[in-house]
Amino acid sequence: KLELPFWLASRLHQFDHVTIEMPEMYSDGPRRDMEADAAHMNLRGCCDHYFEIGKEVSVLLNDRDLLKHLKDAFVKRFH
C-alpha cells in the first residue's frame, strides 16, 4: 500500500497501473457523521478541498452513492 498525490494516482489508475481504494475521509463512518451534522463538521482536518476531491474520487471509482452524499452534505452545509 502506497499513498500518492491524487493527481498522480488518478492518472496511474487510468492506465491500470494502480488500484485506488476509497480514502478514509469518505468511508462509511465519516459519511454517517456528515449526515448527522454536516453544518458543523470540521472538514479542514480531512482535506482542504473535501467536496472537490470527493467528486473526483466518486467519478474515478464510479461511486454514485458518494456523489449523492457529497451533494446532500454540500446543500446542508451551505443552504
SULTA-V864797 format. One line per field, one symbol per residue. ss: DSSP state (h for helix, s for strand, l for the rest). phi: phi as a letter, one per 40 degrees, with the letter a starting at -180 (. if undefined). Layout:
BEGIN
ss = ???
phi = ???
END
This chain:
BEGIN
ss = lllllhhhhhhhhhlllllllllhhhlhhhhhhhhhhhhhlllllllllhhhhhhhhhhhlllhhhhhhhhhhhhhhhl
phi = .bcbcddcccccccbfcabbcccdcbccccccccccaccbccccccacbdcccdcccccccfbcccccdccccccccbc
END
